[in-house]
């Protein structure tokens, strides 16, 4: 079953609606964005999520650098994250860009995050400085190829890879899709998180075409710029009901 991350959540009501609809990850945006959470909003959402959990803090038993390589590295981390989701759903993901590694680690610790998503094109060495598992965003543009993605999906740097649409002046959440054929080619070799232009109406088709490990949605479940709980429920139902071949 496809895992679902609902991103850009800013209040406990939305967070709980997503959790009860089956969301596996909740994304809180700390990068510059209209969806950026304030400290108070972050605290409200995190406390609401923790109250729903069977286990307060997840344990990640992922691979150590040098033990495995290639797809095996990412598959091992996906299994570790799946295990954490099973015991501690949903995981709390903080989305960062254009910050220092020190600030990312400090905010992650203070906020009680489980995973850090880096969406600002951070370097390999930057990713290795983050103390939590890293979800690394690779933006796919008009001329991006699958080989370009593989070149950045370096084993030992991140726990997972998220593919999103490249857009001038934006780090994600644009509601724009990219060429799904590239994502499908990458997904044959690496388990990926698929983002960009997904909605309740098209997510099942995207899952069937790409076969991603997980999907990520933000603007696709909004109405008038705000999260819509009915759309969240419809999106999660469609995503988890889509056919997975692998």
PASEBA-1860 file (N, C-alpha, C; in nm, 3 decimals):
! residues 246
1> XXXXXXXX> 0.084/-0.119/0.000/0.000/0.000/0.000/0.088/0.125/0.000 ~ 0.051/0.221/-0.080/0.130/0.344/-0.091/0.123/0.425/0.039 ~ 0.239/0.472/0.083/0.242/0.559/0.201/0.206/0.701/0.155 ~ 0.145/0.778/0.245/0.099/0.912/0.209/0.154/1.013/0.308 ~ 0.212/1.120/0.253/0.257/1.235/0.333/0.170/1.354/0.297 ~ 0.107/1.413/0.396/0.029/1.536/0.377/0.115/1.650/0.430 ~ 0.151/1.742/0.342/0.247/1.847/0.378/0.179/1.982/0.390 ~ 0.247/2.072/0.460/0.195/2.208/0.476/0.083/2.219/0.577
9> XXXXXXXX> 0.080/2.128/0.674/-0.023/2.130/0.779/0.013/2.236/0.883 ~ -0.087/2.312/0.927/-0.059/2.423/1.020/-0.149/2.425/1.143 ~ -0.240/2.330/1.155/-0.327/2.330/1.273/-0.361/2.187/1.312 ~ -0.398/2.170/1.438/-0.422/2.036/1.492/-0.544/1.970/1.430 ~ -0.646/2.047/1.396/-0.767/1.989/1.337/-0.734/1.920/1.205 ~ -0.657/1.989/1.121/-0.617/1.930/0.993/-0.528/1.809/1.015 ~ -0.434/1.822/1.107/-0.342/1.711/1.136/-0.419/1.587/1.179 ~ -0.514/1.603/1.269/-0.589/1.487/1.319/-0.680/1.430/1.210
17> XXXXXXXX> -0.737/1.515/1.126/-0.818/1.465/1.015/-0.733/1.380/0.922 ~ -0.611/1.425/0.895/-0.521/1.349/0.809/-0.480/1.218/0.873 ~ -0.448/1.222/1.001/-0.408/1.100/1.073/-0.520/0.998/1.072 ~ -0.641/1.041/1.101/-0.754/0.949/1.110/-0.799/0.899/0.973 ~ -0.757/0.971/0.867/-0.786/0.924/0.732/-0.680/0.827/0.682 ~ -0.570/0.814/0.758/-0.467/0.717/0.721/-0.335/0.774/0.676 ~ -0.311/0.903/0.697/-0.182/0.961/0.659/-0.069/0.896/0.737 ~ 0.041/0.870/0.670/0.157/0.808/0.733/0.260/0.910/0.779
25> XXXXXXXX> 0.260/1.026/0.715/0.353/1.134/0.751/0.280/1.267/0.740 ~ 0.312/1.356/0.835/0.258/1.492/0.834/0.376/1.587/0.817 ~ 0.367/1.675/0.717/0.475/1.768/0.690/0.449/1.906/0.747 ~ 0.547/1.956/0.822/0.543/2.092/0.874/0.651/2.173/0.803 ~ 0.614/2.286/0.746/0.707/2.365/0.667/0.775/2.470/0.753 ~ 0.909/2.464/0.758/0.989/2.564/0.829/1.065/2.654/0.732 ~ 1.061/2.620/0.604/1.121/2.705/0.501/1.030/2.823/0.472 ~ 1.084/2.925/0.405/1.002/3.040/0.367/0.889/2.994/0.276
33> XXXXXXXX> 0.767/3.018/0.317/0.649/2.971/0.244/0.525/3.029/0.310 ~ 0.418/3.040/0.233/0.292/3.081/0.294/0.240/2.975/0.390 ~ 0.294/2.854/0.380/0.252/2.745/0.470/0.346/2.728/0.589 ~ 0.438/2.819/0.605/0.535/2.807/0.714/0.465/2.811/0.850 ~ 0.502/2.719/0.939/0.440/2.715/1.071/0.512/2.809/1.167 ~ 0.435/2.870/1.253/0.492/2.946/1.364/0.528/2.848/1.475 ~ 0.608/2.890/1.574/0.637/2.800/1.687/0.512/2.751/1.757 ~ 0.413/2.837/1.775/0.289/2.795/1.842/0.212/2.695/1.759
41> XXXXXXXX> 0.203/2.719/1.628/0.134/2.624/1.541/0.204/2.490/1.540 ~ 0.336/2.493/1.534/0.414/2.369/1.537/0.387/2.290/1.664 ~ 0.390/2.358/1.776/0.367/2.292/1.905/0.227/2.230/1.909 ~ 0.128/2.302/1.860/-0.009/2.252/1.861/-0.022/2.125/1.778 ~ 0.036/2.125/1.659/0.026/2.009/1.571/0.101/1.890/1.628 ~ 0.223/1.913/1.675/0.305/1.802/1.728/0.238/1.740/1.850 ~ 0.186/1.821/1.939/0.121/1.767/2.059/-0.004/1.687/2.022 ~ -0.079/1.734/1.924/-0.199/1.661/1.880/-0.161/1.526/1.820
49> XXXXXXXX> -0.056/1.523/1.741/-0.012/1.398/1.679/0.039/1.301/1.784 ~ 0.117/1.350/1.875/0.173/1.262/1.979/0.064/1.199/2.064 ~ -0.046/1.271/2.084/-0.156/1.217/2.163/-0.224/1.100/2.093 ~ -0.206/1.090/1.960/-0.267/0.983/1.882/-0.177/0.860/1.870 ~ -0.052/0.873/1.904/0.045/0.766/1.880/0.039/0.656/1.984 ~ 0.066/0.535/1.938/0.084/0.423/2.031/0.220/0.432/2.100 ~ 0.321/0.472/2.024/0.457/0.488/2.076/0.496/0.633/2.054 ~ 0.550/0.698/2.156/0.575/0.842/2.147/0.684/0.876/2.047
57> XXXXXXXX> 0.796/0.803/2.053/0.912/0.835/1.970/0.952/0.716/1.886 ~ 0.963/0.733/1.755/1.001/0.619/1.670/1.148/0.584/1.684 ~ 1.178/0.457/1.657/1.316/0.411/1.655/1.351/0.371/1.513 ~ 1.456/0.430/1.459/1.498/0.399/1.323/1.622/0.312/1.327 ~ 1.610/0.193/1.273/1.724/0.103/1.265/1.763/0.089/1.118 ~ 1.809/0.201/1.062/1.850/0.201/0.922/1.992/0.152/0.905 ~ 2.036/0.136/0.780/2.170/0.087/0.754/2.275/0.191/0.788 ~ 2.397/0.146/0.813/2.509/0.237/0.835/2.589/0.249/0.705
65> XXXXXXXX> 2.645/0.366/0.686/2.721/0.389/0.563/2.833/0.286/0.551 ~ 2.844/0.228/0.432/2.946/0.127/0.408/2.892/-0.014/0.415 ~ 2.774/-0.032/0.478/2.716/-0.165/0.490/2.650/-0.211/0.360 ~ 2.578/-0.119/0.294/2.507/-0.152/0.171/2.523/-0.037/0.073 ~ 2.483/-0.059/-0.051/2.495/0.046/-0.150/2.377/0.041/-0.246 ~ 2.366/0.146/-0.329/2.265/0.148/-0.434/2.123/0.137/-0.381 ~ 2.040/0.065/-0.457/1.900/0.050/-0.419/1.887/-0.012/-0.280 ~ 1.978/-0.103/-0.246/1.970/-0.170/-0.117/1.971/-0.070/-0.002
73> XXXXXXXX> 2.052/0.036/-0.017/2.058/0.139/0.087/1.920/0.200/0.108 ~ 1.858/0.248/0.001/1.730/0.315/0.013/1.619/0.217/0.053 ~ 1.624/0.095/0.003/1.524/-0.005/0.041/1.532/-0.036/0.190 ~ 1.654/-0.045/0.242/1.671/-0.072/0.386/1.615/0.043/0.469 ~ 1.638/0.166/0.424/1.583/0.280/0.497/1.431/0.285/0.486 ~ 1.377/0.252/0.369/1.232/0.249/0.354/1.170/0.148/0.449 ~ 1.234/0.032/0.464/1.184/-0.068/0.558/1.190/-0.016/0.701 ~ 1.297/0.056/0.735/1.309/0.112/0.869/1.201/0.218/0.894
81> XXXXXXXX> 1.174/0.300/0.793/1.070/0.402/0.807/0.933/0.336/0.815 ~ 0.911/0.233/0.733/0.784/0.159/0.740/0.761/0.103/0.880 ~ 0.868/0.048/0.940/0.856/-0.007/1.075/0.822/0.103/1.175 ~ 0.885/0.220/1.158/0.854/0.332/1.247/0.710/0.379/1.227 ~ 0.663/0.382/1.104/0.525/0.420/1.077/0.429/0.323/1.142 ~ 0.459/0.193/1.133/0.371/0.091/1.192/0.355/0.111/1.342 ~ 0.463/0.144/1.409/0.458/0.158/1.554/0.423/0.299/1.600 ~ 0.439/0.397/1.512/0.436/0.536/1.559/0.369/0.630/1.460
89> XXXXXXXX> 0.271/0.579/1.384/0.208/0.662/1.281/0.129/0.776/1.342 ~ 0.138/0.897/1.283/0.219/0.933/1.167/0.355/0.988/1.210 ~ 0.451/0.982/1.121/0.579/1.046/1.146/0.568/1.194/1.113 ~ 0.643/1.275/1.188/0.640/1.420/1.169/0.764/1.462/1.090 ~ 0.740/1.522/0.974/0.848/1.560/0.884/0.858/1.712/0.880 ~ 0.977/1.764/0.904/1.000/1.907/0.894/1.065/1.940/0.762 ~ 1.011/2.038/0.691/1.061/2.076/0.559/1.146/2.203/0.572 ~ 1.272/2.194/0.526/1.368/2.303/0.542/1.432/2.338/0.409
97> XXXXXXXX> 1.476/2.463/0.397/1.554/2.509/0.282/1.625/2.637/0.321 ~ 1.745/2.654/0.270/1.821/2.778/0.287/1.848/2.811/0.434 ~ 1.881/2.710/0.511/1.922/2.728/0.650/2.057/2.659/0.670 ~ 2.120/2.687/0.782/2.241/2.614/0.816/2.204/2.478/0.875 ~ 2.295/2.383/0.866/2.270/2.251/0.925/2.250/2.263/1.076 ~ 2.323/2.355/1.138/2.309/2.376/1.283/2.167/2.420/1.317 ~ 2.112/2.514/1.240/1.976/2.562/1.267/1.873/2.453/1.240 ~ 1.893/2.374/1.134/1.800/2.265/1.105/1.798/2.167/1.221
105> XXXXXXXX> 1.915/2.128/1.269/1.920/2.033/1.381/1.857/2.090/1.507 ~ 1.882/2.218/1.535/1.825/2.280/1.655/1.673/2.285/1.648 ~ 1.619/2.326/1.533/1.474/2.333/1.518/1.412/2.194/1.525 ~ 1.476/2.097/1.460/1.424/1.960/1.462/1.416/1.907/1.604 ~ 1.520/1.933/1.683/1.521/1.888/1.823/1.413/1.957/1.903 ~ 1.403/2.089/1.889/1.307/2.166/1.968/1.163/2.131/1.930 ~ 1.140/2.104/1.802/1.004/2.077/1.755/0.962/1.932/1.778 ~ 1.057/1.843/1.800/1.023/1.702/1.818/0.993/1.632/1.687
113> XXXXXXXX> 1.071/1.665/1.583/1.050/1.604/1.452/1.106/1.462/1.448 ~ 1.059/1.386/1.349/1.107/1.249/1.328/1.197/1.238/1.205 ~ 1.169/1.319/1.103/1.242/1.317/0.977/1.262/1.461/0.932 ~ 1.376/1.487/0.870/1.403/1.618/0.811/1.397/1.606/0.659 ~ 1.318/1.692/0.596/1.313/1.700/0.450/1.390/1.823/0.406 ~ 1.490/1.803/0.321/1.571/1.913/0.270/1.530/1.944/0.127 ~ 1.482/2.066/0.105/1.424/2.103/-0.025/1.496/2.217/-0.092 ~ 1.615/2.252/-0.045/1.685/2.366/-0.100/1.807/2.333/-0.182
121> XXXXXXXX> 1.817/2.210/-0.230/1.933/2.171/-0.309/2.059/2.157/-0.227 ~ 2.045/2.116/-0.101/2.158/2.106/-0.010/2.261/2.002/-0.059 ~ 2.386/2.024/-0.024/2.495/1.938/-0.068/2.495/1.805/0.007 ~ 2.575/1.711/-0.044/2.590/1.582/0.022/2.643/1.600/0.164 ~ 2.743/1.685/0.180/2.802/1.703/0.313/2.702/1.766/0.409 ~ 2.619/1.858/0.360/2.515/1.918/0.443/2.419/1.810/0.492 ~ 2.374/1.724/0.401/2.280/1.618/0.438/2.338/1.528/0.547 ~ 2.468/1.501/0.539/2.531/1.412/0.638/2.542/1.476/0.776
129> XXXXXXXX> 2.530/1.608/0.783/2.536/1.677/0.912/2.405/1.669/0.990 ~ 2.297/1.633/0.922/2.166/1.629/0.988/2.155/1.504/1.072 ~ 2.110/1.521/1.197/2.109/1.409/1.292/1.991/1.315/1.271 ~ 1.882/1.363/1.216/1.766/1.278/1.190/1.775/1.220/1.049 ~ 1.697/1.115/1.020/1.690/1.065/0.881/1.650/1.177/0.787 ~ 1.712/1.181/0.669/1.691/1.289/0.573/1.610/1.240/0.453 ~ 1.505/1.314/0.422/1.429/1.297/0.299/1.478/1.407/0.205 ~ 1.550/1.368/0.100/1.615/1.466/0.012/1.529/1.492/-0.110
137> XXXXXXXX> 1.496/1.619/-0.131/1.416/1.658/-0.247/1.505/1.680/-0.369 ~ 1.468/1.620/-0.480/1.533/1.646/-0.608/1.428/1.705/-0.701 ~ 1.451/1.827/-0.745/1.354/1.895/-0.831/1.376/1.857/-0.976 ~ 1.269/1.819/-1.042/1.274/1.771/-1.180/1.223/1.881/-1.273 ~ 1.311/1.926/-1.360/1.275/2.030/-1.455/1.254/1.976/-1.595 ~ 1.238/2.067/-1.689/1.207/2.029/-1.827/1.315/1.941/-1.888 ~ 1.440/1.967/-1.850/1.551/1.894/-1.913/1.615/1.792/-1.819 ~ 1.555/1.770/-1.703/1.609/1.671/-1.610/1.585/1.530/-1.663
145> XXXXXXXX> 1.686/1.444/-1.649/1.673/1.305/-1.690/1.678/1.215/-1.568 ~ 1.642/1.089/-1.590/1.652/0.992/-1.481/1.795/0.978/-1.434 ~ 1.891/0.985/-1.526/2.032/0.975/-1.488/2.073/1.092/-1.398 ~ 2.017/1.209/-1.422/2.045/1.324/-1.335/2.000/1.294/-1.192 ~ 1.884/1.231/-1.179/1.833/1.196/-1.046/1.924/1.092/-0.981 ~ 1.963/0.990/-1.056/2.050/0.886/-1.000/2.183/0.945/-0.953 ~ 2.233/1.045/-1.025/2.359/1.108/-0.986/2.350/1.175/-0.850 ~ 2.230/1.223/-0.815/2.213/1.291/-0.686/2.165/1.198/-0.576
153> XXXXXXXX> 2.116/1.082/-0.613/2.067/0.985/-0.514/2.184/0.900/-0.465 ~ 2.267/0.962/-0.384/2.391/0.899/-0.340/2.366/0.817/-0.213 ~ 2.392/0.686/-0.215/2.377/0.605/-0.093/2.464/0.661/0.019 ~ 2.409/0.664/0.138/2.483/0.716/0.252/2.457/0.862/0.281 ~ 2.385/0.930/0.190/2.358/1.073/0.207/2.220/1.097/0.268 ~ 2.118/1.026/0.219/1.981/1.045/0.269/1.912/0.911/0.287 ~ 1.803/0.915/0.360/1.725/0.793/0.383/1.626/0.767/0.271 ~ 1.584/0.873/0.202/1.484/0.859/0.096/1.496/0.976/0.001
161> XXXXXXXX> 1.439/0.958/-0.119/1.443/1.060/-0.224/1.300/1.102/-0.257 ~ 1.276/1.233/-0.261/1.147/1.287/-0.301/1.165/1.362/-0.432 ~ 1.083/1.329/-0.532/1.087/1.398/-0.660/0.972/1.498/-0.668 ~ 1.007/1.624/-0.695/0.908/1.730/-0.704/0.938/1.815/-0.827 ~ 0.845/1.901/-0.862/0.858/1.984/-0.980/0.952/2.102/-0.955 ~ 1.045/2.123/-1.048/1.131/2.240/-1.042/1.049/2.362/-1.085 ~ 1.056/2.467/-1.003/0.980/2.588/-1.034/1.058/2.707/-0.983 ~ 1.076/2.808/-1.066/1.152/2.926/-1.028/1.090/2.993/-0.906
169> XXXXXXXX> 1.172/3.014/-0.803/1.127/3.085/-0.684/1.045/3.004/-0.587 ~ 1.028/2.874/-0.612/0.949/2.790/-0.521/1.025/2.662/-0.490 ~ 1.006/2.611/-0.368/1.071/2.488/-0.324/0.976/2.370/-0.324 ~ 0.854/2.390/-0.372/0.753/2.285/-0.371/0.617/2.345/-0.343 ~ 0.515/2.261/-0.343/0.381/2.309/-0.313/0.322/2.395/-0.422 ~ 0.373/2.380/-0.546/0.324/2.464/-0.654/0.198/2.410/-0.721 ~ 0.171/2.281/-0.700/0.057/2.219/-0.767/0.085/2.183/-0.910 ~ 0.213/2.194/-0.952/0.251/2.164/-1.090/0.313/2.025/-1.098
177> XXXXXXXX> 0.280/1.953/-1.205/0.334/1.819/-1.225/0.456/1.825/-1.317 ~ 0.540/1.722/-1.308/0.650/1.706/-1.403/0.627/1.576/-1.481 ~ 0.717/1.546/-1.571/0.704/1.429/-1.658/0.708/1.300/-1.574 ~ 0.593/1.234/-1.563/0.585/1.114/-1.480/0.671/0.999/-1.535 ~ 0.703/1.003/-1.663/0.786/0.897/-1.721/0.923/0.895/-1.656 ~ 0.975/1.012/-1.620/1.104/1.018/-1.551/1.092/0.954/-1.413 ~ 0.985/0.988/-1.342/0.964/0.929/-1.209/0.949/0.778/-1.217 ~ 0.877/0.729/-1.318/0.858/0.586/-1.333/0.990/0.515/-1.361
185> XXXXXXXX> 1.078/0.579/-1.441/1.209/0.520/-1.470/1.295/0.514/-1.344 ~ 1.291/0.621/-1.266/1.368/0.622/-1.141/1.314/0.517/-1.045 ~ 1.180/0.505/-1.037/1.118/0.413/-0.943/1.148/0.267/-0.975 ~ 1.190/0.238/-1.097/1.231/0.101/-1.129/1.358/0.062/-1.055 ~ 1.438/0.163/-1.018/1.567/0.136/-0.954/1.576/0.184/-0.810 ~ 1.492/0.282/-0.775/1.495/0.337/-0.640/1.353/0.356/-0.588 ~ 1.327/0.325/-0.462/1.197/0.360/-0.403/1.192/0.511/-0.382 ~ 1.089/0.577/-0.431/1.083/0.723/-0.427/0.954/0.771/-0.362
193> XXXXXXXX> 0.957/0.898/-0.321/0.837/0.971/-0.282/0.802/1.061/-0.400 ~ 0.680/1.048/-0.450/0.636/1.126/-0.566/0.555/1.246/-0.520 ~ 0.594/1.365/-0.566/0.521/1.488/-0.536/0.500/1.565/-0.665 ~ 0.426/1.674/-0.656/0.409/1.763/-0.771/0.281/1.741/-0.846 ~ 0.182/1.826/-0.823/0.059/1.823/-0.902/-0.036/1.710/-0.871 ~ -0.020/1.644/-0.758/-0.109/1.532/-0.724/-0.238/1.584/-0.660 ~ -0.350/1.521/-0.695/-0.481/1.558/-0.644/-0.560/1.431/-0.613 ~ -0.673/1.444/-0.545/-0.756/1.324/-0.523/-0.800/1.259/-0.654
201> XXXXXXXX> -0.811/1.339/-0.759/-0.859/1.287/-0.887/-0.751/1.214/-0.966 ~ -0.625/1.252/-0.951/-0.521/1.192/-1.036/-0.421/1.104/-0.963 ~ -0.427/1.099/-0.829/-0.323/1.027/-0.756/-0.325/0.877/-0.783 ~ -0.442/0.817/-0.799/-0.448/0.673/-0.825/-0.378/0.640/-0.958 ~ -0.403/0.722/-1.060/-0.338/0.700/-1.188/-0.188/0.720/-1.180 ~ -0.145/0.821/-1.102/-0.001/0.846/-1.086/0.066/0.730/-1.015 ~ 0.002/0.676/-0.913/0.058/0.561/-0.840/0.068/0.440/-0.932 ~ -0.036/0.415/-1.011/-0.034/0.301/-1.102/0.076/0.316/-1.207
209> XXXXXXXX> 0.099/0.439/-1.253/0.199/0.463/-1.357/0.341/0.458/-1.302 ~ 0.363/0.523/-1.188/0.499/0.540/-1.137/0.540/0.429/-1.040 ~ 0.445/0.377/-0.963/0.473/0.276/-0.859/0.570/0.331/-0.753 ~ 0.538/0.445/-0.693/0.628/0.503/-0.593/0.612/0.434/-0.458 ~ 0.713/0.448/-0.375/0.703/0.400/-0.237/0.603/0.486/-0.159 ~ 0.600/0.616/-0.188/0.510/0.706/-0.117/0.472/0.822/-0.208 ~ 0.365/0.892/-0.172/0.325/1.014/-0.242/0.315/1.128/-0.142 ~ 0.330/1.250/-0.192/0.331/1.370/-0.109/0.234/1.470/-0.170
217> XXXXXXXX> 0.150/1.530/-0.087/0.052/1.627/-0.138/0.047/1.749/-0.047 ~ 0.024/1.865/-0.107/0.002/1.987/-0.030/-0.109/2.068/-0.095 ~ -0.077/2.140/-0.203/-0.180/2.224/-0.265/-0.294/2.143/-0.324 ~ -0.269/2.017/-0.359/-0.373/1.932/-0.417/-0.487/1.897/-0.324 ~ -0.470/1.925/-0.194/-0.579/1.900/-0.098/-0.618/2.031/-0.029 ~ -0.607/2.140/-0.104/-0.647/2.270/-0.052/-0.764/2.328/-0.131 ~ -0.842/2.410/-0.063/-0.948/2.489/-0.125/-0.930/2.633/-0.081 ~ -0.912/2.722/-0.176/-0.890/2.861/-0.140/-0.765/2.884/-0.059
225> XXXXXXXX> -0.663/2.800/-0.082/-0.536/2.817/-0.013/-0.531/2.757/0.126 ~ -0.635/2.687/0.167/-0.637/2.623/0.299/-0.665/2.474/0.284 ~ -0.608/2.395/0.375/-0.629/2.252/0.370/-0.778/2.219/0.384 ~ -0.823/2.125/0.301/-0.962/2.083/0.295/-0.970/1.939/0.342 ~ -1.031/1.915/0.456/-1.031/1.782/0.517/-1.099/1.677/0.429 ~ -1.202/1.717/0.356/-1.267/1.622/0.266/-1.173/1.582/0.153 ~ -1.099/1.677/0.101/-1.002/1.644/-0.004/-0.889/1.557/0.051 ~ -0.848/1.583/0.173/-0.744/1.499/0.234/-0.792/1.355/0.244
233> XXXXXXXX> -0.914/1.336/0.291/-0.967/1.200/0.304/-0.980/1.133/0.167 ~ -1.024/1.209/0.068/-1.039/1.153/-0.067/-0.903/1.118/-0.127 ~ -0.805/1.203/-0.104/-0.671/1.178/-0.157/-0.611/1.052/-0.096 ~ -0.617/1.040/0.035/-0.557/0.925/0.101/-0.627/0.796/0.058 ~ -0.759/0.801/0.048/-0.833/0.682/0.004/-0.795/0.640/-0.136 ~ -0.780/0.737/-0.226/-0.743/0.707/-0.364/-0.602/0.654/-0.373 ~ -0.510/0.718/-0.300/-0.370/0.676/-0.305/-0.350/0.536/-0.251 ~ -0.414/0.506/-0.140/-0.395/0.376/-0.078/-0.475/0.266/-0.148
241> XXXXXX> -0.573/0.306/-0.227/-0.650/0.206/-0.301/-0.593/0.176/-0.438 ~ -0.489/0.252/-0.479/-0.431/0.232/-0.613/-0.351/0.103/-0.618 ~ -0.343/0.045/-0.737/-0.277/-0.083/-0.755/-0.125/-0.069/-0.757 ~ -0.058/-0.149/-0.674/0.087/-0.154/-0.670/0.133/-0.287/-0.724 ~ 0.222/-0.285/-0.823/0.267/-0.409/-0.887/0.390/-0.468/-0.818 ~ 0.471/-0.381/-0.752/0.594/-0.430/-0.693/0.582/-0.429/-0.541
END
